[in-house]
């Protein structure tokens, strides 16, 4: 039972780290990503 709880904690930590990485990427490259989407919309429209 103790190992099951430990596995859940490790899984939660991995999810937190992945979330932080995604947030940092979005904050640093958000404008570039927005430009790509607007270019795609303009090309389709």
C-alpha positions as CSV (number, residue, x, y, z in Angstrom):
1,X,0.0,0.0,0.0
2,X,2.9,2.4,0.8
3,X,4.4,1.9,-2.6
4,X,1.1,2.6,-4.3
5,X,1.0,6.0,-2.6
6,X,4.6,6.7,-3.4
7,X,3.9,6.0,-7.1
8,X,1.0,8.4,-7.1
9,X,3.2,11.1,-5.6
10,X,5.9,10.5,-8.2
11,X,3.3,10.6,-10.9
12,X,1.9,13.9,-9.6
13,X,5.4,15.4,-9.4
14,X,6.0,14.4,-13.1
15,X,2.7,16.1,-14.1
16,X,3.7,19.3,-12.2
17,X,7.1,19.4,-13.9
18,X,5.6,18.9,-17.3
19,X,3.0,21.6,-16.6
20,X,5.7,24.0,-15.6
21,X,7.7,23.3,-18.8
22,X,4.6,23.8,-21.0
23,X,3.8,27.1,-19.2
24,X,7.4,28.4,-19.7
25,X,7.3,27.4,-23.4
26,X,4.0,29.2,-23.9
27,X,5.2,32.3,-22.1
28,X,8.4,32.5,-24.1
29,X,7.0,31.5,-27.5
30,X,3.4,32.6,-27.1
31,X,3.6,35.5,-29.6
32,X,5.3,33.3,-32.2
33,X,2.7,30.6,-31.9
34,X,-0.1,33.2,-32.1
35,X,1.5,34.5,-35.3
36,X,1.6,31.0,-36.8
37,X,-2.1,30.5,-36.1
38,X,-3.1,33.9,-37.5
39,X,-1.1,33.2,-40.6
40,X,-2.9,29.9,-41.1
41,X,-6.3,31.5,-40.5
42,X,-5.4,34.3,-43.0
43,X,-4.3,31.7,-45.6
44,X,-7.5,29.7,-45.2
45,X,-9.7,32.7,-45.1
